[in-house]
Amino acid sequence: MNSDQMNQHSGGKIPVNLILSNLAKDAEKARTRVEKASDVLLDELDTQIAATPYETVHQEDRVKLKHYKPEGELKIKTPLLLVYALINRETMLDLQPGKSVVEKFQKSGVNLYMIDWGYPTRKDRYLTIDDHVNGYIGEMVDFIMAREKVKQVNLMGICMGGSFCVMYAALNPGKIKNLITTVTPTHFDTDQGLLHVWMKNLDVDRLLQGYGNMPGDLMNFGFLLLNPARLMIDKYVGFMENIDNKAFVQDFVRMEKWIFDSPDVPGETFRQFIKDCYHKNLLIQNKMVIGGRRIDLKKITMPLLNYYGIYDHLVPPAACEQLTSAVGSKDTQDMSLKTGHIGIYVSSRCQQEFTPKIVKWLMERDQPLKAVRKRTTRKKTAAKAAITKKTAVKKPVTKKTATKKTVSPRKMTKKLKGDQ
């Protein structure tokens, strides 16, 4: 009788040999895995983020405007401006080839621009929401319209950047052809997310008195505390379980590089956003004022596409879904995806739906390029025919009146604060 048969006849005794055999197999697997992991970690890893080529076409202070030329034929006449949040970096939209919102827009024939907010320093602490909305965003919109020779742009905002886009569109409806908001908070009086509960009781004055600007690292730590088990334990356990998978390791490092690249937020902007939005919920009530002007969401009459994540713990659905019923537009659409705050932009499953849907939605609301060319050609032909019938009259040459340059509101803010 062998040992296994002896263990079976022994009634309730522990099958020692079977356990030892499994332990030996596990040890061999672990040794092989460690060897492979060593090869992966010592090999050259491709962890570059924001690899899609672009050109910086404009800059004001620390804020840059990136331009991504469309690949192939331009399919949408109106250029699209992407506005990311002041928290973390816009590189999330171009995290890696194959999982890049920027790349997909570019390959879809979209003439794409994107704001890079840069890294605020202590001198930026007095910049307000007005400086960012009517100042920087307004400057970039005007620059794009002049550069592209168009009267309107398409505007797309992400998270806090989406809130800024809503404010800008309400104050400047004539400059925006279509508005797209993604994971954008506009209704803040909700207890769905732990972040909203915390922010309602945040003593922002005391916080900024000590720091000046809101430190990016401090905000990052707060975001991790919102779900510490998943964000500080589970993901690193997952990393160890996949440490021998080179593709997984590269994706993990890319995400970590983005997460911990956290610029500070200008103090006065952070203060007003917390007080007017999280504490008083003024935006959705049409009571928020920036630059002396009240934001009336009914002034948003252009088409609106509103995306949000069902499992978003930072900006829950309750913070997003009231926007479409609050605006004045008759062409509104809510789109929800079964994902979290970041999954919309990096999940392979969401990528198959997210960007193509936006491109299709924009194309349906944009004037076809062929129609524009045909109409322009007809106008030129008619003009030439008219000239042959009439004697051309030369207009007297007059000198152009010099345009008075306006002072940048950001520079004026800095000057006034410096004079005090």
C-alpha positions in Angstrom: 0.0 0.0 0.0 1.5 3.4 -1.0 1.4 6.6 1.1 -1.6 8.1 -0.6 -3.7 4.9 0.0 -2.5 4.9 3.6 -3.7 8.4 4.0 -7.1 7.5 2.5 -7.5 4.5 4.9 -6.5 6.6 7.9 -9.8 8.4 8.0 -9.3 12.2 8.8 -5.6 12.5 8.6 -3.9 15.3 6.6 -2.6 14.3 3.2 1.0 15.4 3.9 2.5 14.1 0.7 0.0 15.9 -1.5 0.6 19.2 0.3 4.4 18.8 0.0 4.0 18.0 -3.7 1.9 21.1 -4.3 4.4 23.2 -2.4 7.2 21.9 -4.5 5.3 22.8 -7.7 4.5 26.3 -6.3 8.1 26.9 -5.4 9.2 25.9 -8.9 6.6 28.3 -10.4 7.7 31.1 -8.1 11.4 30.6 -9.0 10.5 30.7 -12.8 8.4 33.8 -12.3 11.1 35.6 -10.3 13.6 34.9 -13.0 11.3 36.2 -15.7 10.4 39.2 -13.6 14.1 40.0 -13.2 14.5 39.9 -17.0 11.6 42.2 -17.4 12.7 44.8 -14.8 16.3 44.8 -16.0 15.3 45.1 -19.7 14.7 48.4 -21.3 11.1 49.5 -20.7 9.0 51.8 -22.9 7.2 54.0 -20.3 7.1 57.2 -22.3 3.8 59.2 -22.0 2.4 61.9 -24.3 4.3 60.5 -27.3 1.9 61.9 -30.0 3.8 64.6 -31.9 2.5 68.2 -31.5 3.5 71.8 -32.0 3.3 74.5 -29.3 1.7 77.3 -31.3 0.9 79.8 -28.6 1.9 80.6 -25.0 0.8 83.1 -22.3 2.6 83.0 -19.0 3.0 79.3 -18.0 0.0 78.2 -20.2 0.8 76.6 -23.6 -1.4 75.7 -26.5 -0.6 72.4 -28.2 -1.7 71.7 -31.8 -2.0 68.1 -33.2 -2.2 68.0 -36.9 -4.9 65.6 -38.2 -3.7 62.5 -40.0 -5.0 62.4 -43.6 -8.0 64.3 -44.7 -9.6 66.9 -42.4 -13.1 65.6 -41.7 -14.4 68.3 -39.4 -14.1 72.0 -40.4 -14.4 73.4 -36.9 -11.3 72.9 -34.7 -11.6 71.2 -31.3 -10.0 72.7 -28.1 -9.5 70.2 -25.2 -9.3 71.7 -21.7 -8.0 69.4 -18.9 -8.4 70.1 -15.2 -5.8 72.1 -13.2 -5.4 68.9 -11.1 -2.9 66.4 -12.6 -1.8 66.8 -16.2 -3.4 66.7 -19.6 -1.0 63.9 -20.6 -3.7 61.5 -19.3 -5.4 62.1 -22.7 -2.2 60.8 -24.5 -1.0 58.1 -22.0 0.2 55.6 -24.5 -0.1 54.6 -28.2 -3.2 52.6 -28.8 -4.9 54.0 -25.7 -4.7 57.7 -26.5 -7.7 60.0 -26.9 -5.4 62.5 -28.6 -4.2 59.9 -31.1 -7.7 58.7 -31.9 -8.9 62.3 -32.6 -5.9 62.9 -34.8 -6.5 59.7 -36.8 -10.2 60.6 -37.1 -9.4 63.8 -39.0 -10.0 66.2 -36.1 -8.1 69.5 -36.1 -7.1 69.3 -32.4 -5.8 71.8 -29.9 -5.1 71.2 -26.2 -4.2 73.5 -23.3 -1.2 72.6 -21.2 -1.7 74.5 -17.9 2.0 74.0 -16.9 3.2 74.2 -13.3 1.9 77.2 -11.2 4.4 78.8 -8.9 4.0 81.0 -5.9 3.5 84.1 -8.1 0.3 82.5 -9.5 -1.4 82.2 -6.1 -3.7 85.3 -6.8 -5.0 84.1 -10.1 -8.7 83.5 -10.0 -11.2 81.3 -11.9 -11.9 84.4 -14.0 -8.2 84.5 -15.0 -8.4 80.9 -16.2 -11.8 81.0 -17.9 -12.0 84.5 -19.5 -8.3 84.9 -19.4 -6.4 81.8 -20.5 -9.2 79.9 -22.2 -10.5 83.0 -23.8 -7.0 83.9 -25.1 -6.6 80.4 -26.6 -10.1 80.4 -28.2 -9.4 83.8 -29.8 -6.0 82.6 -31.0 -7.4 79.5 -32.6 -10.2 81.4 -34.4 -7.7 83.9 -35.8 -5.2 81.1 -36.8 -7.8 78.9 -38.4 -9.9 81.8 -39.8 -13.1 80.5 -38.2 -15.8 82.2 -36.1 -16.4 79.4 -33.7 -14.6 76.5 -32.1 -15.7 73.2 -30.6 -14.9 73.0 -26.9 -14.3 69.9 -24.8 -13.6 69.9 -21.1 -12.5 67.2 -18.6 -13.4 67.3 -14.9 -12.6 70.7 -13.4 -11.6 71.8 -16.9 -15.1 70.8 -18.0 -16.6 73.1 -15.3 -14.4 75.9 -16.7 -15.7 75.2 -20.2 -19.3 75.3 -19.0 -18.5 78.8 -17.5 -16.8 80.0 -20.7 -19.6 78.7 -23.0 -22.3 80.4 -20.8 -20.4 83.8 -21.0 -19.3 83.5 -24.6 -22.0 81.4 -26.4 -21.3 82.9 -29.8 -17.8 81.6 -29.9 -18.6 77.9 -29.2 -20.2 75.8 -31.9 -20.5 72.5 -29.9 -19.8 71.8 -26.2 -18.6 68.5 -24.8 -18.2 67.8 -21.1 -16.7 64.6 -19.7 -16.7 63.6 -16.0 -17.6 67.3 -15.3 -19.0 68.4 -12.0 -21.7 71.1 -12.2 -24.0 70.1 -9.3 -22.0 69.8 -6.0 -24.8 69.3 -3.4 -24.6 65.5 -3.3 -23.3 62.9 -0.8 -22.8 60.2 -3.4 -19.0 60.6 -3.4 -16.7 60.8 -0.3 -14.9 63.7 -2.0 -18.1 65.9 -1.9 -18.6 65.1 1.7 -15.0 66.1 2.6 -15.1 69.3 0.5 -18.3 70.6 2.2 -16.4 70.8 5.5 -13.0 71.9 4.2 -11.5 75.0 5.8 -10.0 76.3 2.6 -9.0 79.6 4.1 -6.9 78.0 6.8 -5.4 75.6 4.3 -4.2 78.2 1.9 -3.0 80.5 4.6 -0.3 78.0 5.2 0.4 76.9 1.7 -0.4 79.8 -0.7 -1.2 77.5 -3.6 -2.9 74.2 -3.1 -0.1 71.6 -3.2 -0.6 68.9 -5.9 1.1 66.2 -3.7 -1.4 67.0 -0.9 -4.3 66.6 -3.2 -2.9 63.4 -4.5 -2.6 62.0 -1.0 -6.3 63.0 -0.4 -7.4 61.2 -3.5 -5.6 58.0 -2.4 -7.4 58.2 1.0 -10.7 58.2 -0.8 -10.2 54.5 -1.5 -7.0 53.4 0.3 -7.6 49.6 0.0 -7.8 49.7 -3.8 -5.5 52.6 -4.5 -2.7 51.9 -2.0 -2.8 48.1 -1.5 -4.7 46.3 -4.2 -2.9 47.9 -7.2 0.5 47.1 -5.8 -0.6 43.5 -5.1 -1.7 43.4 -8.7 1.6 44.7 -9.8 3.5 41.9 -7.9 1.2 39.3 -9.4 2.0 40.5 -12.9 5.6 41.5 -12.4 6.7 39.0 -15.0 4.4 40.6 -17.7 6.4 43.3 -19.5 3.3 44.9 -21.1 1.6 45.1 -17.7 4.7 46.6 -16.1 5.0 49.2 -18.8 1.4 50.3 -18.5 1.6 50.3 -14.7 4.7 52.6 -14.7 3.1 55.0 -17.3 0.0 55.4 -15.0 2.2 55.9 -11.9 4.2 58.6 -13.7 1.0 60.4 -14.6 -0.5 60.0 -11.1 2.5 61.5 -9.3 3.0 64.3 -11.8 0.8 66.7 -9.8 1.0 70.5 -10.3 -0.1 72.8 -7.6 -3.4 74.7 -8.1 -3.4 78.5 -7.8 -4.6 79.4 -4.3 -7.4 81.9 -5.2 -8.7 79.6 -8.0 -8.9 76.7 -5.5 -10.5 78.9 -2.8 -13.3 80.1 -5.1 -13.9 76.7 -6.6 -14.3 75.1 -3.1 -16.5 77.9 -1.7 -18.7 78.8 -4.7 -19.1 75.2 -5.9 -18.7 72.7 -3.1 -19.9 74.9 -0.3 -22.6 77.0 -2.0 -23.4 75.0 -5.2 -23.8 78.3 -7.1 -23.0 77.0 -10.7 -26.0 74.9 -11.3 -28.2 77.6 -9.7 -27.0 80.2 -12.1 -25.7 82.3 -9.2 -21.9 82.0 -9.7 -20.1 85.2 -10.6 -16.7 85.5 -12.2 -15.1 88.7 -13.5 -18.2 90.6 -12.4 -20.4 88.6 -14.7 -23.1 86.1 -13.6 -23.0 82.7 -15.2 -26.4 81.8 -16.6 -26.4 78.2 -17.9 -29.5 79.1 -20.0 -27.1 81.0 -22.2 -25.6 77.7 -23.3 -27.7 77.2 -26.5 -25.1 75.3 -28.6 -25.4 71.4 -28.8 -24.1 69.7 -25.6 -22.8 66.2 -25.2 -22.3 65.2 -21.5 -20.3 62.1 -20.7 -19.8 60.6 -17.2 -18.8 57.4 -15.5 -21.3 55.3 -13.5 -18.6 54.1 -11.1 -16.8 57.4 -10.8 -15.9 58.0 -7.1 -14.5 61.5 -7.7 -17.2 63.0 -9.8 -20.3 60.7 -9.3 -23.2 60.7 -11.8 -25.3 62.9 -9.4 -22.7 65.7 -9.9 -22.9 65.5 -13.7 -26.3 64.5 -14.9 -28.3 67.7 -14.1 -26.3 69.8 -16.6 -28.3 68.9 -19.7 -31.6 69.9 -18.1 -30.1 73.2 -16.8 -28.8 74.6 -20.1 -30.8 76.5 -22.7 -29.8 74.2 -25.6 -32.5 72.0 -27.2 -29.8 69.6 -28.5 -28.4 67.8 -25.5 -27.4 64.3 -24.8 -26.2 62.4 -21.7 -23.8 59.4 -22.2 -22.8 57.2 -19.3 -20.2 54.5 -19.4 -19.7 51.6 -16.9 -16.3 52.8 -15.7 -14.6 55.2 -13.2 -13.1 58.6 -13.4 -10.0 57.7 -15.5 -11.3 54.5 -17.2 -13.2 56.6 -19.8 -9.8 57.7 -21.2 -7.6 54.6 -20.8 -9.9 51.6 -20.8 -9.6 49.6 -24.0 -13.3 48.8 -23.9 -14.3 52.5 -23.3 -11.9 53.7 -26.0 -13.9 51.7 -28.6 -17.0 53.8 -27.9 -15.8 57.1 -26.3 -13.8 58.9 -29.0 -15.7 57.5 -32.1 -19.0 58.6 -30.6 -17.7 62.2 -30.1 -16.3 62.4 -33.6 -19.6 61.1 -35.1 -21.5 63.6 -32.9 -19.4 66.5 -34.0 -19.6 65.5 -37.7 -23.3 65.4 -37.6 -23.3 69.0 -36.3 -20.5 70.4 -38.4 -20.8 71.9 -41.9 -19.4 69.4 -44.4 -16.1 70.7 -45.9 -17.2 69.8 -49.5 -20.3 71.9 -49.1 -18.3 74.8 -47.8 -15.8 74.6 -50.8 -18.7 74.4 -53.3 -20.5 77.4 -51.9 -17.2 79.4 -51.8 -16.5 78.4 -55.4 -20.0 79.5 -56.5 -19.6 82.9 -54.7 -16.2 83.5 -56.4 -17.7 82.6 -59.9 -20.7 84.9 -59.3 -18.3 87.7 -58.2 -16.2 87.4 -61.3 -19.2 87.5 -63.6 -20.4 90.6 -61.9 -17.1 92.4 -62.4 -17.2 91.7 -66.2 -20.5 93.5 -66.5 -19.6 96.5 -64.4 -16.6 98.8 -64.5 -14.5 98.2 -61.5 -14.2 101.2 -59.3 -11.0 101.5 -57.3 -11.4 102.4 -53.7 -9.2 105.1 -52.2 -6.4 103.7 -50.1 -6.8 104.5 -46.5 -4.6 103.9 -43.5 -5.7 101.3 -41.1 -6.6 102.5 -37.6 -4.2 101.1 -35.1 -5.8 98.7 -32.8 -5.3 99.5 -29.1 -3.7 96.6 -27.3 -5.5 95.4 -24.1 -3.6 94.4 -21.0 -3.7 90.7 -20.1 -6.1 90.2 -17.1 -3.5 87.8 -15.6 -0.7 90.3 -15.9 -3.0 93.0 -14.4 -3.9 90.8 -11.5 -0.2 90.2 -10.8 0.7 93.9 -11.1 -2.1 95.0 -8.7 -1.2 92.4 -6.2 2.5 93.4 -6.5 1.7 97.1 -5.9 -0.2 96.4 -2.7 
